[in-house]
Amino acid sequence: MIKVNTTINAIKETIAALSGKTVSVKLNLGRNKFVTFPATVNGVYPSLFTVCPFDKNFLGKTAYSYSEILCGRVRVQEKSETTTK
């Protein structure tokens, strides 16, 4: 599903702003299968970006193109830093 007012350049700027921050990545694997994991955006390049999952045993792909966000296959949201006591 393509969002109406979203462009690749706007997505690039959003991901660049998240560089080095803790994010939640949600992947749509098809057939109603979703994977969600916490990660850090550690590389922003002209055609793709990379994330570093906190789980060292994560065997999934960690580099995504901006078009995957545009078509809805990948969602990246900044995690709020809340502390619980």
PDB file of N, CA, C and O in Angstrom, chain B, residues numbered from 101:
ATOM      1  N   MET B 101       0.835  -1.170   0.000  1.00  0.00           N
ATOM      2  CA  MET B 101       0.000   0.000   0.000  1.00  0.00           C
ATOM      3  C   MET B 101       0.888   1.244   0.000  1.00  0.00           C
ATOM      4  O   MET B 101       1.689   1.441   0.914  1.00  0.00           O
ATOM      5  N   ILE B 102       0.743   2.065  -1.011  1.00  0.00           N
ATOM      6  CA  ILE B 102       1.553   3.270  -1.145  1.00  0.00           C
ATOM      7  C   ILE B 102       0.824   4.436  -0.497  1.00  0.00           C
ATOM      8  O   ILE B 102      -0.364   4.652  -0.741  1.00  0.00           O
ATOM      9  N   LYS B 103       1.535   5.174   0.318  1.00  0.00           N
ATOM     10  CA  LYS B 103       0.958   6.343   0.964  1.00  0.00           C
ATOM     11  C   LYS B 103       0.971   7.500  -0.028  1.00  0.00           C
ATOM     12  O   LYS B 103       1.918   7.647  -0.800  1.00  0.00           O
ATOM     13  N   VAL B 104      -0.059   8.307  -0.008  1.00  0.00           N
ATOM     14  CA  VAL B 104      -0.264   9.324  -1.019  1.00  0.00           C
ATOM     15  C   VAL B 104       0.796  10.417  -0.993  1.00  0.00           C
ATOM     16  O   VAL B 104       1.366  10.729  -2.039  1.00  0.00           O
ATOM     17  N   ASN B 105       1.077  11.003   0.152  1.00  0.00           N
ATOM     18  CA  ASN B 105       1.952  12.172   0.210  1.00  0.00           C
ATOM     19  C   ASN B 105       3.383  11.848   0.618  1.00  0.00           C
ATOM     20  O   ASN B 105       4.100  12.732   1.086  1.00  0.00           O
ATOM     21  N   THR B 106       3.808  10.614   0.453  1.00  0.00           N
ATOM     22  CA  THR B 106       5.139  10.216   0.856  1.00  0.00           C
ATOM     23  C   THR B 106       6.020  10.040  -0.374  1.00  0.00           C
ATOM     24  O   THR B 106       5.610   9.439  -1.367  1.00  0.00           O
ATOM     25  N   THR B 107       7.238  10.575  -0.291  1.00  0.00           N
ATOM     26  CA  THR B 107       8.195  10.411  -1.381  1.00  0.00           C
ATOM     27  C   THR B 107       9.442   9.736  -0.838  1.00  0.00           C
ATOM     28  O   THR B 107       9.658   9.675   0.373  1.00  0.00           O
ATOM     29  N   ILE B 108      10.252   9.237  -1.744  1.00  0.00           N
ATOM     30  CA  ILE B 108      11.508   8.597  -1.351  1.00  0.00           C
ATOM     31  C   ILE B 108      12.401   9.595  -0.612  1.00  0.00           C
ATOM     32  O   ILE B 108      13.046   9.231   0.372  1.00  0.00           O
ATOM     33  N   ASN B 109      12.445  10.832  -1.066  1.00  0.00           N
ATOM     34  CA  ASN B 109      13.289  11.841  -0.417  1.00  0.00           C
ATOM     35  C   ASN B 109      12.825  12.131   1.011  1.00  0.00           C
ATOM     36  O   ASN B 109      13.655  12.340   1.895  1.00  0.00           O
ATOM     37  N   ALA B 110      11.517  12.146   1.247  1.00  0.00           N
ATOM     38  CA  ALA B 110      10.998  12.363   2.599  1.00  0.00           C
ATOM     39  C   ALA B 110      11.357  11.182   3.501  1.00  0.00           C
ATOM     40  O   ALA B 110      11.678  11.372   4.674  1.00  0.00           O
ATOM     41  N   ILE B 111      11.304   9.979   2.963  1.00  0.00           N
ATOM     42  CA  ILE B 111      11.675   8.791   3.732  1.00  0.00           C
ATOM     43  C   ILE B 111      13.153   8.824   4.066  1.00  0.00           C
ATOM     44  O   ILE B 111      13.538   8.499   5.189  1.00  0.00           O
ATOM     45  N   LYS B 112      13.995   9.214   3.109  1.00  0.00           N
ATOM     46  CA  LYS B 112      15.438   9.316   3.350  1.00  0.00           C
ATOM     47  C   LYS B 112      15.739  10.300   4.471  1.00  0.00           C
ATOM     48  O   LYS B 112      16.581  10.024   5.324  1.00  0.00           O
ATOM     49  N   GLU B 113      15.066  11.438   4.481  1.00  0.00           N
ATOM     50  CA  GLU B 113      15.277  12.441   5.524  1.00  0.00           C
ATOM     51  C   GLU B 113      14.839  11.921   6.888  1.00  0.00           C
ATOM     52  O   GLU B 113      15.496  12.185   7.894  1.00  0.00           O
ATOM     53  N   THR B 114      13.734  11.185   6.926  1.00  0.00           N
ATOM     54  CA  THR B 114      13.244  10.628   8.182  1.00  0.00           C
ATOM     55  C   THR B 114      14.216   9.603   8.742  1.00  0.00           C
ATOM     56  O   THR B 114      14.511   9.616   9.937  1.00  0.00           O
ATOM     57  N   ILE B 115      14.714   8.717   7.892  1.00  0.00           N
ATOM     58  CA  ILE B 115      15.659   7.687   8.333  1.00  0.00           C
ATOM     59  C   ILE B 115      16.978   8.333   8.749  1.00  0.00           C
ATOM     60  O   ILE B 115      17.593   7.902   9.724  1.00  0.00           O
ATOM     61  N   ALA B 116      17.420   9.355   8.028  1.00  0.00           N
ATOM     62  CA  ALA B 116      18.661  10.044   8.402  1.00  0.00           C
ATOM     63  C   ALA B 116      18.523  10.687   9.782  1.00  0.00           C
ATOM     64  O   ALA B 116      19.492  10.737  10.540  1.00  0.00           O
ATOM     65  N   ALA B 117      17.335  11.176  10.110  1.00  0.00           N
ATOM     66  CA  ALA B 117      17.113  11.766  11.430  1.00  0.00           C
ATOM     67  C   ALA B 117      17.137  10.710  12.526  1.00  0.00           C
ATOM     68  O   ALA B 117      17.422  11.029  13.681  1.00  0.00           O
ATOM     69  N   LEU B 118      16.841   9.450  12.182  1.00  0.00           N
ATOM     70  CA  LEU B 118      16.841   8.365  13.153  1.00  0.00           C
ATOM     71  C   LEU B 118      18.200   7.694  13.301  1.00  0.00           C
ATOM     72  O   LEU B 118      18.340   6.756  14.086  1.00  0.00           O
ATOM     73  N   SER B 119      19.183   8.147  12.577  1.00  0.00           N
ATOM     74  CA  SER B 119      20.506   7.527  12.605  1.00  0.00           C
ATOM     75  C   SER B 119      21.092   7.554  14.015  1.00  0.00           C
ATOM     76  O   SER B 119      21.181   8.609  14.643  1.00  0.00           O
ATOM     77  N   GLY B 120      21.491   6.377  14.501  1.00  0.00           N
ATOM     78  CA  GLY B 120      22.069   6.256  15.827  1.00  0.00           C
ATOM     79  C   GLY B 120      21.058   6.133  16.954  1.00  0.00           C
ATOM     80  O   GLY B 120      21.447   5.994  18.114  1.00  0.00           O
ATOM     81  N   LYS B 121      19.782   6.181  16.645  1.00  0.00           N
ATOM     82  CA  LYS B 121      18.738   6.099  17.673  1.00  0.00           C
ATOM     83  C   LYS B 121      18.155   4.694  17.740  1.00  0.00           C
ATOM     84  O   LYS B 121      18.266   3.912  16.795  1.00  0.00           O
ATOM     85  N   THR B 122      17.537   4.392  18.868  1.00  0.00           N
ATOM     86  CA  THR B 122      16.870   3.111  19.055  1.00  0.00           C
ATOM     87  C   THR B 122      15.514   3.151  18.363  1.00  0.00           C
ATOM     88  O   THR B 122      14.720   4.065  18.583  1.00  0.00           O
ATOM     89  N   VAL B 123      15.257   2.148  17.524  1.00  0.00           N
ATOM     90  CA  VAL B 123      14.014   2.094  16.761  1.00  0.00           C
ATOM     91  C   VAL B 123      13.380   0.717  16.902  1.00  0.00           C
ATOM     92  O   VAL B 123      14.022  -0.241  17.333  1.00  0.00           O
ATOM     93  N   SER B 124      12.124   0.640  16.535  1.00  0.00           N
ATOM     94  CA  SER B 124      11.419  -0.635  16.442  1.00  0.00           C
ATOM     95  C   SER B 124      11.168  -0.894  14.961  1.00  0.00           C
ATOM     96  O   SER B 124      10.567  -0.068  14.274  1.00  0.00           O
ATOM     97  N   VAL B 125      11.630  -2.042  14.472  1.00  0.00           N
ATOM     98  CA  VAL B 125      11.492  -2.391  13.063  1.00  0.00           C
ATOM     99  C   VAL B 125      10.430  -3.479  12.948  1.00  0.00           C
ATOM    100  O   VAL B 125      10.508  -4.501  13.630  1.00  0.00           O
ATOM    101  N   LYS B 126       9.438  -3.260  12.085  1.00  0.00           N
ATOM    102  CA  LYS B 126       8.395  -4.245  11.855  1.00  0.00           C
ATOM    103  C   LYS B 126       8.438  -4.650  10.389  1.00  0.00           C
ATOM    104  O   LYS B 126       8.288  -3.814   9.499  1.00  0.00           O
ATOM    105  N   LEU B 127       8.644  -5.943  10.147  1.00  0.00           N
ATOM    106  CA  LEU B 127       8.744  -6.476   8.794  1.00  0.00           C
ATOM    107  C   LEU B 127       7.491  -7.242   8.442  1.00  0.00           C
ATOM    108  O   LEU B 127       6.987  -8.019   9.253  1.00  0.00           O
ATOM    109  N   ASN B 128       6.978  -7.029   7.231  1.00  0.00           N
ATOM    110  CA  ASN B 128       5.862  -7.790   6.703  1.00  0.00           C
ATOM    111  C   ASN B 128       6.452  -8.880   5.819  1.00  0.00           C
ATOM    112  O   ASN B 128       6.964  -8.591   4.737  1.00  0.00           O
ATOM    113  N   LEU B 129       6.385 -10.132   6.269  1.00  0.00           N
ATOM    114  CA  LEU B 129       6.964 -11.251   5.539  1.00  0.00           C
ATOM    115  C   LEU B 129       5.974 -11.906   4.585  1.00  0.00           C
ATOM    116  O   LEU B 129       6.318 -12.881   3.918  1.00  0.00           O
ATOM    117  N   GLY B 130       4.766 -11.395   4.510  1.00  0.00           N
ATOM    118  CA  GLY B 130       3.747 -11.963   3.632  1.00  0.00           C
ATOM    119  C   GLY B 130       2.951 -13.044   4.336  1.00  0.00           C
ATOM    120  O   GLY B 130       3.389 -13.593   5.347  1.00  0.00           O
ATOM    121  N   ARG B 131       1.772 -13.350   3.794  1.00  0.00           N
ATOM    122  CA  ARG B 131       0.885 -14.375   4.349  1.00  0.00           C
ATOM    123  C   ARG B 131       0.623 -14.170   5.841  1.00  0.00           C
ATOM    124  O   ARG B 131       0.639 -15.117   6.627  1.00  0.00           O
ATOM    125  N   ASN B 132       0.385 -12.927   6.204  1.00  0.00           N
ATOM    126  CA  ASN B 132       0.065 -12.537   7.589  1.00  0.00           C
ATOM    127  C   ASN B 132       1.166 -12.883   8.579  1.00  0.00           C
ATOM    128  O   ASN B 132       0.881 -13.195   9.735  1.00  0.00           O
ATOM    129  N   LYS B 133       2.405 -12.834   8.148  1.00  0.00           N
ATOM    130  CA  LYS B 133       3.544 -13.073   9.035  1.00  0.00           C
ATOM    131  C   LYS B 133       4.277 -11.756   9.237  1.00  0.00           C
ATOM    132  O   LYS B 133       4.648 -11.082   8.276  1.00  0.00           O
ATOM    133  N   PHE B 134       4.479 -11.399  10.504  1.00  0.00           N
ATOM    134  CA  PHE B 134       5.174 -10.171  10.850  1.00  0.00           C
ATOM    135  C   PHE B 134       6.271 -10.480  11.854  1.00  0.00           C
ATOM    136  O   PHE B 134       6.126 -11.363  12.700  1.00  0.00           O
ATOM    137  N   VAL B 135       7.371  -9.742  11.752  1.00  0.00           N
ATOM    138  CA  VAL B 135       8.473  -9.840  12.708  1.00  0.00           C
ATOM    139  C   VAL B 135       8.750  -8.432  13.210  1.00  0.00           C
ATOM    140  O   VAL B 135       8.905  -7.507  12.413  1.00  0.00           O
ATOM    141  N   THR B 136       8.814  -8.264  14.525  1.00  0.00           N
ATOM    142  CA  THR B 136       9.123  -6.973  15.119  1.00  0.00           C
ATOM    143  C   THR B 136      10.324  -7.150  16.035  1.00  0.00           C
ATOM    144  O   THR B 136      10.367  -8.071  16.850  1.00  0.00           O
ATOM    145  N   PHE B 137      11.306  -6.251  15.890  1.00  0.00           N
ATOM    146  CA  PHE B 137      12.490  -6.339  16.739  1.00  0.00           C
ATOM    147  C   PHE B 137      13.056  -4.948  16.991  1.00  0.00           C
ATOM    148  O   PHE B 137      12.930  -4.061  16.146  1.00  0.00           O
ATOM    149  N   PRO B 138      13.684  -4.752  18.163  1.00  0.00           N
ATOM    150  CA  PRO B 138      14.344  -3.477  18.459  1.00  0.00           C
ATOM    151  C   PRO B 138      15.723  -3.460  17.812  1.00  0.00           C
ATOM    152  O   PRO B 138      16.403  -4.484  17.746  1.00  0.00           O
ATOM    153  N   ALA B 139      16.124  -2.291  17.339  1.00  0.00           N
ATOM    154  CA  ALA B 139      17.409  -2.162  16.654  1.00  0.00           C
ATOM    155  C   ALA B 139      17.886  -0.722  16.717  1.00  0.00           C
ATOM    156  O   ALA B 139      17.201   0.157  17.239  1.00  0.00           O
ATOM    157  N   THR B 140      19.074  -0.501  16.174  1.00  0.00           N
ATOM    158  CA  THR B 140      19.642   0.834  16.045  1.00  0.00           C
ATOM    159  C   THR B 140      19.953   1.073  14.575  1.00  0.00           C
ATOM    160  O   THR B 140      20.549   0.219  13.920  1.00  0.00           O
ATOM    161  N   VAL B 141      19.554   2.225  14.053  1.00  0.00           N
ATOM    162  CA  VAL B 141      19.899   2.580  12.677  1.00  0.00           C
ATOM    163  C   VAL B 141      21.367   2.978  12.688  1.00  0.00           C
ATOM    164  O   VAL B 141      21.744   3.951  13.342  1.00  0.00           O
ATOM    165  N   ASN B 142      22.202   2.226  11.961  1.00  0.00           N
ATOM    166  CA  ASN B 142      23.635   2.516  12.028  1.00  0.00           C
ATOM    167  C   ASN B 142      24.255   2.900  10.703  1.00  0.00           C
ATOM    168  O   ASN B 142      25.416   3.307  10.693  1.00  0.00           O
ATOM    169  N   GLY B 143      23.568   2.800   9.602  1.00  0.00           N
ATOM    170  CA  GLY B 143      24.127   3.211   8.324  1.00  0.00           C
ATOM    171  C   GLY B 143      23.055   3.782   7.421  1.00  0.00           C
ATOM    172  O   GLY B 143      22.019   3.152   7.208  1.00  0.00           O
ATOM    173  N   VAL B 144      23.293   4.965   6.892  1.00  0.00           N
ATOM    174  CA  VAL B 144      22.352   5.604   5.967  1.00  0.00           C
ATOM    175  C   VAL B 144      23.105   5.874   4.684  1.00  0.00           C
ATOM    176  O   VAL B 144      24.075   6.632   4.677  1.00  0.00           O
ATOM    177  N   TYR B 145      22.665   5.259   3.593  1.00  0.00           N
ATOM    178  CA  TYR B 145      23.327   5.344   2.298  1.00  0.00           C
ATOM    179  C   TYR B 145      22.338   5.864   1.263  1.00  0.00           C
ATOM    180  O   TYR B 145      21.141   5.929   1.546  1.00  0.00           O
ATOM    181  N   PRO B 146      22.805   6.239   0.064  1.00  0.00           N
ATOM    182  CA  PRO B 146      21.894   6.810  -0.939  1.00  0.00           C
ATOM    183  C   PRO B 146      20.734   5.903  -1.350  1.00  0.00           C
ATOM    184  O   PRO B 146      19.645   6.406  -1.625  1.00  0.00           O
ATOM    185  N   SER B 147      20.929   4.595  -1.400  1.00  0.00           N
ATOM    186  CA  SER B 147      19.850   3.730  -1.867  1.00  0.00           C
ATOM    187  C   SER B 147      19.330   2.754  -0.817  1.00  0.00           C
ATOM    188  O   SER B 147      18.339   2.065  -1.061  1.00  0.00           O
ATOM    189  N   LEU B 148      19.979   2.680   0.351  1.00  0.00           N
ATOM    190  CA  LEU B 148      19.514   1.785   1.404  1.00  0.00           C
ATOM    191  C   LEU B 148      19.991   2.262   2.765  1.00  0.00           C
ATOM    192  O   LEU B 148      20.807   3.177   2.871  1.00  0.00           O
ATOM    193  N   PHE B 149      19.463   1.621   3.808  1.00  0.00           N
ATOM    194  CA  PHE B 149      19.914   1.897   5.173  1.00  0.00           C
ATOM    195  C   PHE B 149      20.064   0.571   5.898  1.00  0.00           C
ATOM    196  O   PHE B 149      19.425  -0.418   5.538  1.00  0.00           O
ATOM    197  N   THR B 150      20.910   0.551   6.921  1.00  0.00           N
ATOM    198  CA  THR B 150      21.146  -0.672   7.680  1.00  0.00           C
ATOM    199  C   THR B 150      20.754  -0.459   9.133  1.00  0.00           C
ATOM    200  O   THR B 150      20.835   0.647   9.668  1.00  0.00           O
ATOM    201  N   VAL B 151      20.328  -1.549   9.753  1.00  0.00           N
ATOM    202  CA  VAL B 151      20.000  -1.534  11.173  1.00  0.00           C
ATOM    203  C   VAL B 151      20.782  -2.644  11.862  1.00  0.00           C
ATOM    204  O   VAL B 151      21.111  -3.660  11.250  1.00  0.00           O
ATOM    205  N   CYS B 152      21.071  -2.438  13.126  1.00  0.00           N
ATOM    206  CA  CYS B 152      21.780  -3.421  13.940  1.00  0.00           C
ATOM    207  C   CYS B 152      20.827  -3.903  15.024  1.00  0.00           C
ATOM    208  O   CYS B 152      20.568  -3.168  15.977  1.00  0.00           O
ATOM    209  N   PRO B 153      20.294  -5.127  14.905  1.00  0.00           N
ATOM    210  CA  PRO B 153      19.366  -5.645  15.914  1.00  0.00           C
ATOM    211  C   PRO B 153      20.063  -5.845  17.254  1.00  0.00           C
ATOM    212  O   PRO B 153      21.259  -6.132  17.302  1.00  0.00           O
ATOM    213  N   PHE B 154      19.312  -5.693  18.340  1.00  0.00           N
ATOM    214  CA  PHE B 154      19.863  -5.908  19.669  1.00  0.00           C
ATOM    215  C   PHE B 154      20.080  -7.394  19.955  1.00  0.00           C
ATOM    216  O   PHE B 154      20.947  -7.749  20.753  1.00  0.00           O
ATOM    217  N   ASP B 155      19.305  -8.257  19.316  1.00  0.00           N
ATOM    218  CA  ASP B 155      19.447  -9.699  19.491  1.00  0.00           C
ATOM    219  C   ASP B 155      20.553 -10.207  18.574  1.00  0.00           C
ATOM    220  O   ASP B 155      20.405 -10.165  17.353  1.00  0.00           O
ATOM    221  N   LYS B 156      21.645 -10.680  19.134  1.00  0.00           N
ATOM    222  CA  LYS B 156      22.788 -11.134  18.333  1.00  0.00           C
ATOM    223  C   LYS B 156      22.486 -12.416  17.570  1.00  0.00           C
ATOM    224  O   LYS B 156      23.212 -12.750  16.633  1.00  0.00           O
ATOM    225  N   ASN B 157      21.428 -13.152  17.946  1.00  0.00           N
ATOM    226  CA  ASN B 157      21.056 -14.375  17.245  1.00  0.00           C
ATOM    227  C   ASN B 157      20.066 -14.122  16.108  1.00  0.00           C
ATOM    228  O   ASN B 157      19.577 -15.069  15.492  1.00  0.00           O
ATOM    229  N   PHE B 158      19.770 -12.857  15.827  1.00  0.00           N
ATOM    230  CA  PHE B 158      18.830 -12.520  14.760  1.00  0.00           C
ATOM    231  C   PHE B 158      19.450 -12.876  13.418  1.00  0.00           C
ATOM    232  O   PHE B 158      20.537 -12.400  13.091  1.00  0.00           O
ATOM    233  N   LEU B 159      18.773 -13.704  12.642  1.00  0.00           N
ATOM    234  CA  LEU B 159      19.316 -14.188  11.376  1.00  0.00           C
ATOM    235  C   LEU B 159      18.681 -13.515  10.161  1.00  0.00           C
ATOM    236  O   LEU B 159      18.946 -13.923   9.030  1.00  0.00           O
ATOM    237  N   GLY B 160      17.853 -12.498  10.366  1.00  0.00           N
ATOM    238  CA  GLY B 160      17.166 -11.849   9.263  1.00  0.00           C
ATOM    239  C   GLY B 160      18.031 -10.813   8.561  1.00  0.00           C
ATOM    240  O   GLY B 160      19.164 -10.542   8.958  1.00  0.00           O
ATOM    241  N   LYS B 161      17.468 -10.248   7.517  1.00  0.00           N
ATOM    242  CA  LYS B 161      18.136  -9.214   6.738  1.00  0.00           C
ATOM    243  C   LYS B 161      18.195  -7.930   7.547  1.00  0.00           C
ATOM    244  O   LYS B 161      17.231  -7.585   8.230  1.00  0.00           O
ATOM    245  N   THR B 162      19.311  -7.219   7.481  1.00  0.00           N
ATOM    246  CA  THR B 162      19.439  -5.992   8.259  1.00  0.00           C
ATOM    247  C   THR B 162      19.718  -4.778   7.384  1.00  0.00           C
ATOM    248  O   THR B 162      20.064  -3.719   7.909  1.00  0.00           O
ATOM    249  N   ALA B 163      19.581  -4.897   6.083  1.00  0.00           N
ATOM    250  CA  ALA B 163      19.710  -3.756   5.169  1.00  0.00           C
ATOM    251  C   ALA B 163      18.417  -3.661   4.371  1.00  0.00           C
ATOM    252  O   ALA B 163      17.942  -4.654   3.820  1.00  0.00           O
ATOM    253  N   TYR B 164      17.853  -2.460   4.313  1.00  0.00           N
ATOM    254  CA  TYR B 164      16.564  -2.269   3.663  1.00  0.00           C
ATOM    255  C   TYR B 164      16.634  -1.068   2.735  1.00  0.00           C
ATOM    256  O   TYR B 164      17.352  -0.104   3.000  1.00  0.00           O
ATOM    257  N   SER B 165      15.882  -1.136   1.645  1.00  0.00           N
ATOM    258  CA  SER B 165      15.817  -0.002   0.724  1.00  0.00           C
ATOM    259  C   SER B 165      14.678   0.920   1.155  1.00  0.00           C
ATOM    260  O   SER B 165      13.759   0.508   1.864  1.00  0.00           O
ATOM    261  N   TYR B 166      14.758   2.158   0.717  1.00  0.00           N
ATOM    262  CA  TYR B 166      13.725   3.127   1.066  1.00  0.00           C
ATOM    263  C   TYR B 166      12.397   2.776   0.402  1.00  0.00           C
ATOM    264  O   TYR B 166      11.339   3.123   0.926  1.00  0.00           O
ATOM    265  N   SER B 167      12.434   2.100  -0.732  1.00  0.00           N
ATOM    266  CA  SER B 167      11.201   1.710  -1.412  1.00  0.00           C
ATOM    267  C   SER B 167      10.430   0.646  -0.631  1.00  0.00           C
ATOM    268  O   SER B 167       9.215   0.532  -0.790  1.00  0.00           O
ATOM    269  N   GLU B 168      11.119  -0.140   0.214  1.00  0.00           N
ATOM    270  CA  GLU B 168      10.426  -1.118   1.053  1.00  0.00           C
ATOM    271  C   GLU B 168       9.559  -0.415   2.097  1.00  0.00           C
ATOM    272  O   GLU B 168       8.511  -0.935   2.480  1.00  0.00           O
ATOM    273  N   ILE B 169       9.982   0.750   2.554  1.00  0.00           N
ATOM    274  CA  ILE B 169       9.161   1.544   3.465  1.00  0.00           C
ATOM    275  C   ILE B 169       7.992   2.145   2.701  1.00  0.00           C
ATOM    276  O   ILE B 169       6.868   2.180   3.202  1.00  0.00           O
ATOM    277  N   LEU B 170       8.256   2.617   1.491  1.00  0.00           N
ATOM    278  CA  LEU B 170       7.221   3.248   0.682  1.00  0.00           C
ATOM    279  C   LEU B 170       6.083   2.276   0.371  1.00  0.00           C
ATOM    280  O   LEU B 170       4.915   2.662   0.399  1.00  0.00           O
ATOM    281  N   CYS B 171       6.416   1.021   0.077  1.00  0.00           N
ATOM    282  CA  CYS B 171       5.371   0.052  -0.277  1.00  0.00           C
ATOM    283  C   CYS B 171       4.785  -0.650   0.940  1.00  0.00           C
ATOM    284  O   CYS B 171       3.843  -1.427   0.791  1.00  0.00           O
ATOM    285  N   GLY B 172       5.309  -0.404   2.145  1.00  0.00           N
ATOM    286  CA  GLY B 172       4.721  -0.940   3.361  1.00  0.00           C
ATOM    287  C   GLY B 172       5.302  -2.256   3.829  1.00  0.00           C
ATOM    288  O   GLY B 172       4.765  -2.856   4.760  1.00  0.00           O
ATOM    289  N   ARG B 173       6.361  -2.722   3.231  1.00  0.00           N
ATOM    290  CA  ARG B 173       6.981  -3.988   3.654  1.00  0.00           C
ATOM    291  C   ARG B 173       7.755  -3.824   4.962  1.00  0.00           C
ATOM    292  O   ARG B 173       7.858  -4.769   5.745  1.00  0.00           O
ATOM    293  N   VAL B 174       8.303  -2.623   5.203  1.00  0.00           N
ATOM    294  CA  VAL B 174       9.096  -2.347   6.401  1.00  0.00           C
ATOM    295  C   VAL B 174       8.533  -1.095   7.075  1.00  0.00           C
ATOM    296  O   VAL B 174       8.199  -0.116   6.408  1.00  0.00           O
ATOM    297  N   ARG B 175       8.433  -1.141   8.396  1.00  0.00           N
ATOM    298  CA  ARG B 175       8.056   0.044   9.177  1.00  0.00           C
ATOM    299  C   ARG B 175       9.118   0.278  10.235  1.00  0.00           C
ATOM    300  O   ARG B 175       9.535  -0.646  10.933  1.00  0.00           O
ATOM    301  N   VAL B 176       9.546   1.518  10.342  1.00  0.00           N
ATOM    302  CA  VAL B 176      10.554   1.897  11.324  1.00  0.00           C
ATOM    303  C   VAL B 176       9.966   3.010  12.179  1.00  0.00           C
ATOM    304  O   VAL B 176       9.552   4.050  11.667  1.00  0.00           O
ATOM    305  N   GLN B 177       9.933   2.776  13.501  1.00  0.00           N
ATOM    306  CA  GLN B 177       9.418   3.780  14.424  1.00  0.00           C
ATOM    307  C   GLN B 177      10.424   3.992  15.532  1.00  0.00           C
ATOM    308  O   GLN B 177      11.020   3.041  16.039  1.00  0.00           O
ATOM    309  N   GLU B 178      10.608   5.235  15.902  1.00  0.00           N
ATOM    310  CA  GLU B 178      11.514   5.552  17.004  1.00  0.00           C
ATOM    311  C   GLU B 178      10.897   5.082  18.310  1.00  0.00           C
ATOM    312  O   GLU B 178       9.723   5.332  18.581  1.00  0.00           O
ATOM    313  N   LYS B 179      11.696   4.403  19.110  1.00  0.00           N
ATOM    314  CA  LYS B 179      11.231   3.963  20.422  1.00  0.00           C
ATOM    315  C   LYS B 179      11.408   5.102  21.400  1.00  0.00           C
ATOM    316  O   LYS B 179      12.448   5.762  21.422  1.00  0.00           O
ATOM    317  N   SER B 180      10.389   5.331  22.209  1.00  0.00           N
ATOM    318  CA  SER B 180      10.492   6.371  23.218  1.00  0.00           C
ATOM    319  C   SER B 180      11.325   5.858  24.382  1.00  0.00           C
ATOM    320  O   SER B 180      11.205   4.701  24.785  1.00  0.00           O
ATOM    321  N   GLU B 181      12.149   6.710  24.904  1.00  0.00           N
ATOM    322  CA  GLU B 181      13.022   6.353  26.027  1.00  0.00           C
ATOM    323  C   GLU B 181      12.260   6.528  27.323  1.00  0.00           C
ATOM    324  O   GLU B 181      12.288   7.605  27.919  1.00  0.00           O
ATOM    325  N   THR B 182      11.580   5.486  27.768  1.00  0.00           N
ATOM    326  CA  THR B 182      10.857   5.556  29.036  1.00  0.00           C
ATOM    327  C   THR B 182      11.561   4.672  30.048  1.00  0.00           C
ATOM    328  O   THR B 182      11.996   3.563  29.738  1.00  0.00           O
ATOM    329  N   THR B 183      11.658   5.167  31.213  1.00  0.00           N
ATOM    330  CA  THR B 183      12.282   4.388  32.279  1.00  0.00           C
ATOM    331  C   THR B 183      11.225   3.944  33.254  1.00  0.00           C
ATOM    332  O   THR B 183      10.387   4.739  33.678  1.00  0.00           O
ATOM    333  N   THR B 184      11.260   2.674  33.615  1.00  0.00           N
ATOM    334  CA  THR B 184      10.308   2.153  34.580  1.00  0.00           C
ATOM    335  C   THR B 184      11.028   1.863  35.876  1.00  0.00           C
ATOM    336  O   THR B 184      12.151   1.358  35.872  1.00  0.00           O
ATOM    337  N   LYS B 185      10.397   2.176  36.963  1.00  0.00           N
ATOM    338  CA  LYS B 185      11.007   1.966  38.271  1.00  0.00           C
ATOM    339  C   LYS B 185      10.263   0.912  39.025  1.00  0.00           C
ATOM    340  O   LYS B 185      10.627   0.590  40.156  1.00  0.00           O
TER     341      LYS B 185
END
